Amino acid sequence: MRQHELSRRTVLQAGAVAGLTGMMTTNVVLPAQARVADHIPEEVLEWEDQPPGIPFPVSQNVVTPATWEELDSWHTPNSKFFKIKHYNLPALTAEDFALTVDGLVEHPQTISLADLQCRPRREVDFTLECSGNHGLPFFVSGIGNARWAGASLAAILRRTAPKHDGVEVVFWGADEGPVAIRDNSGVSGGPTEPDADGNLDLLITEQFARSMSLAEAMQPDNLLCYEMNGSPLPAEHGYPLRLIAPGWYGVANVKWLTRIELRDGRYAGRFMARDYVTIREENVSGKTIWTFTTVSHTRLKSAPARVVRRGSHHRVEGAAWGGEVNRVEVQINDDPWQRARIRRMRSQGDKEYSWSFWTLDWGTPAAGTHRIRSRAFGDHGVIQPAEDDPYLASRRTYWENNGQVTRTVLIA
């Protein structure tokens, strides 16, 4: 369902899921108010500021079937999880699949899917967010939470015995597509075509790839993942194998993973050095300079998900993610910030990669249109910034927008 096509709906009555505070896990306890007058049905109010549909040709590669109003369980169903592809959709089979681990290692490996599935199984609940989420007006649901399962990446890397100069790990996907290389003067060896300025571009076929340092790759929660929410990975999510790197934006979690290579320096392919690069404008001693950084780790963030009405009573519900969430505050119109009540999944011990849910008792608001926004607080004084925060506003690209999200709702 497209975001702008969602109409008002009512959720199940007593005995079923009752908003975010009644999630499917047993460690979530309904507040007392939600257990009162169970015979009164709840209604989810539709946001007034519905985003526009995803335009063509972006819609060919980006699909966001879920909406924030539908957020009613810890785990996003596979069919509702956002989908993004940069090139083709590889058609890989489990029988023919093999993962190669090579480069600067003492013991190169070729591993079948069956071999990986025979290794100790690990699981992690991880909220995966596209770094472009909330960066464009039509892209506000590029996020989902799943229980991912697979084999330990660190164990495989240790088995290969990286050489002392093998310091960077490149993850190669099977997806590939054409790329035009600019400024090709004097270079031969491939088809060329003129660009808008009349320069000849070299056309190449580039595989999707991302890299991280060996130390980052050795983090114990990284998975060679073959399962999503208890089922084999769907084709659109990287079947039969993908990287799951908790704490990193979606682009780093390489899908259709077929090769892992150790190198002696940073990999600077398209999705490391040219695309998924945040460009900022800075003023240094009265002079404008530009900084370029590769999209990597997620940033602390929260968003209002929906407003739920039961009789005349209303509550605001939302989610927070992207790091350790210590507190969430909600502001309605220009009123003072109010502290929300947080519900955590806490199924993975001390590590928390899954989103948390929060609720705010709104009571009986006045009729009319209201603005609702939230902000998350993390460790070491980290606060989700306002949209006009100078550091956030200095971006000249849409990646990594973790600014406060404001939604509007009409109370009849």
SVG drawing of the C-alpha trace seen along z (x, -y; Angstrom):
<svg xmlns="http://www.w3.org/2000/svg" viewBox="-18 -36 70 64">
<polyline fill="none" stroke="black" stroke-width="0.4" points="0.0,0.0 1.4,-3.4 1.7,-5.9 -0.7,-8.4 -3.3,-5.7 -3.7,-4.8 -7.2,-5.6 -8.4,-5.6 -8.7,-2.2 -9.6,-0.8 -7.4,1.8 -8.6,4.9 -10.5,4.7 -9.7,6.3 -7.9,9.5 -5.8,8.4 -2.9,6.1 -3.7,2.7 -1.3,0.2 2.4,0.1 2.0,0.7 0.6,4.2 3.3,5.7 3.7,9.3 6.5,9.8 5.8,10.8 8.1,8.3 5.8,5.4 3.1,4.5 0.0,2.6 -0.4,-0.6 -3.4,-0.7 -5.3,-3.1 -5.1,-0.7 -6.8,2.0 -9.8,-0.2 -13.0,0.0 -11.7,2.7 -15.1,2.8 -14.3,-0.6 -12.5,-0.2 -9.4,-2.1 -9.0,-4.1 -5.7,-5.1 -5.9,-8.6 -4.4,-9.3 -1.7,-12.0 -2.7,-15.1 0.7,-15.5 0.8,-12.3 3.9,-12.2 3.6,-12.1 4.0,-8.9 7.5,-7.9 8.1,-9.4 9.3,-7.5 12.0,-6.4 12.9,-6.2 9.9,-3.9 11.6,-1.2 14.2,-0.7 12.7,-1.9 9.6,-0.4 8.1,-1.4 5.0,0.7 4.5,-0.1 3.5,-3.4 4.1,-4.7 0.4,-4.4 0.8,-0.6 3.6,-0.2 2.0,2.3 4.7,5.0 8.4,5.2 9.3,7.0 8.3,5.6 6.8,8.3 9.0,9.3 6.3,8.2 6.1,4.8 9.9,4.2 11.2,1.4 13.1,2.6 16.0,0.8 18.1,2.1 20.9,0.2 21.4,2.4 19.7,5.6 18.0,8.2 20.3,11.3 18.8,14.7 20.9,16.9 20.1,20.4 21.1,22.1 22.5,25.1 24.9,23.1 25.8,20.5 29.3,20.1 30.9,17.4 34.5,16.7 36.8,15.2 40.2,14.2 42.6,11.4 45.2,10.8 44.5,13.9 46.6,17.0 43.8,19.5 41.3,18.5 37.9,20.1 35.0,21.1 32.0,21.8 28.6,23.1 25.3,22.0 24.9,25.4 28.3,25.1 27.3,21.7 24.0,23.1 25.9,25.9 27.9,23.4 26.7,22.1 23.6,20.1 23.4,16.5 20.5,14.1 20.2,10.3 17.2,7.9 18.3,5.0 16.5,1.9 17.7,1.4 17.3,-2.2 18.2,-3.6 20.5,-6.6 18.2,-8.5 15.2,-8.0 13.5,-11.4 15.9,-13.0 13.4,-13.5 9.7,-14.5 8.4,-11.2 10.8,-8.9 9.7,-8.6 9.3,-4.9 12.8,-3.6 13.1,-1.6 12.1,1.7 13.1,4.0 13.7,7.7 15.2,10.7 18.2,11.7 19.9,15.0 23.1,16.5 26.7,17.4 29.3,15.2 31.3,13.1 34.2,12.8 34.5,16.6 34.9,16.9 37.5,14.1 39.5,15.7 39.4,19.0 41.1,17.3 43.9,15.9 44.2,12.3 47.7,11.2 49.2,8.3 48.6,5.9 45.0,7.0 43.3,4.1 40.2,3.4 37.4,5.8 35.4,5.4 32.0,7.1 31.0,7.8 27.4,8.3 26.3,10.1 24.3,7.1 25.9,5.0 25.2,2.3 26.6,-0.2 28.5,-3.2 29.9,-6.1 33.5,-7.2 34.1,-10.9 37.2,-12.6 38.2,-9.7 40.6,-11.6 43.5,-9.5 42.1,-6.2 41.2,-3.4 39.7,0.1 36.0,-0.2 32.9,-1.7 32.5,-5.5 29.7,-8.0 29.7,-11.8 28.2,-13.5 26.3,-16.8 29.6,-18.7 30.9,-16.6 33.4,-14.7 33.8,-11.0 32.8,-8.8 34.1,-5.3 31.2,-2.9 32.0,-0.1 30.0,2.6 30.5,2.2 29.6,4.6 28.0,3.3 30.5,3.3 31.1,1.7 33.9,1.9 34.8,1.4 38.0,1.8 39.0,5.3 38.4,4.2 34.9,3.1 34.2,6.3 35.3,8.4 32.6,7.0 30.9,10.0 27.3,9.1 28.0,9.0 26.3,11.8 26.6,13.7 22.8,13.7 20.6,16.2 17.3,15.8 14.9,12.9 12.1,13.1 12.3,16.9 12.2,17.4 14.9,17.6 15.9,14.2 13.5,12.9 15.0,12.4 14.7,8.6 16.5,8.7 19.6,10.5 18.8,14.2 20.6,16.4 23.2,14.4 23.7,10.9 25.8,9.0 24.0,7.7 26.2,5.2 24.1,3.9 24.6,0.1 25.3,-0.7 23.0,-2.3 21.3,0.0 23.8,-0.6 26.6,1.1 24.5,4.3 25.5,5.7 22.9,8.0 23.5,11.0 26.9,11.4 29.2,13.6 32.7,12.5 34.7,11.0 38.1,9.6 40.8,8.3 42.8,5.4 45.7,3.2 43.8,-0.1 40.4,-1.7 38.1,-0.6 36.8,-3.6 34.1,-2.3 30.9,-4.1 29.0,-3.5 31.9,-4.5 33.5,-7.5 30.9,-8.8 27.4,-7.9 26.3,-7.7 28.7,-10.6 27.5,-13.4 28.6,-16.8 28.6,-19.7 29.3,-23.4 31.4,-24.8 32.8,-28.3 36.4,-28.4 37.8,-31.8 35.4,-33.5 36.1,-31.0 33.7,-28.4 35.0,-24.9 33.3,-21.6 33.7,-18.3 32.9,-14.9 32.2,-11.9 31.1,-8.3 27.7,-7.2 28.4,-4.6 26.9,-4.3 23.4,-5.1 22.5,-8.3 20.2,-8.7 16.7,-9.3 13.0,-9.1 9.7,-9.7 6.0,-10.0 4.3,-6.9 0.6,-7.5 -2.2,-9.0 -4.6,-6.5 -8.1,-7.5 -10.2,-5.4 -13.4,-7.2 -12.4,-10.8 -8.9,-9.8 -5.9,-10.1 -2.3,-8.9 0.7,-9.5 3.0,-6.6 6.3,-6.4 9.7,-4.8 13.3,-5.6 16.5,-4.0 20.1,-4.5 21.9,-4.0 21.2,-3.7 18.0,-5.6 17.9,-6.9 14.9,-9.2 12.3,-10.5 10.5,-13.8 7.4,-14.9 6.3,-18.4 2.7,-19.2 2.4,-22.5 4.6,-25.0 3.8,-23.6 6.7,-22.5 8.4,-19.2 6.9,-16.2 8.7,-13.0 7.3,-9.9 7.2,-6.4 9.6,-4.0 9.2,-0.3 12.3,1.7 12.7,5.1 15.7,6.1 15.9,9.6 19.6,9.5 21.2,8.9 23.1,5.6 23.3,4.8 20.3,2.9 20.1,2.6 16.3,2.8 14.1,-0.2 12.3,-1.2 8.7,-2.2 7.4,-5.2 4.0,-6.5 2.6,-9.8 -0.8,-10.2 -2.4,-13.1 -5.7,-13.1 -8.5,-15.0 -7.0,-17.6 -8.9,-20.4 -10.4,-20.1 -8.2,-21.3 -4.9,-20.6 -2.0,-19.9 1.8,-19.5 3.6,-16.6 7.3,-16.1 9.8,-14.0 13.4,-14.0 15.6,-11.2 18.4,-11.4 21.3,-9.1 24.6,-8.6 27.2,-11.3 24.8,-14.2 23.8,-13.1 20.4,-14.7 18.5,-14.2 18.9,-17.6 16.2,-20.0 15.8,-20.4 17.4,-23.8 20.4,-22.7 23.5,-24.3 25.4,-21.1 22.4,-19.3 21.4,-22.3 24.9,-22.5 24.3,-19.3 24.1,-19.7 23.0,-16.1 20.0,-14.3 21.8,-11.4 21.9,-10.9 19.0,-13.2 18.3,-12.4 16.6,-15.7 13.4,-15.9 10.4,-14.7 7.2,-16.7 3.8,-15.4 0.3,-17.0 -3.0,-15.4 -6.6,-16.7 -8.6,-16.2 -12.3,-16.3"/>
</svg>
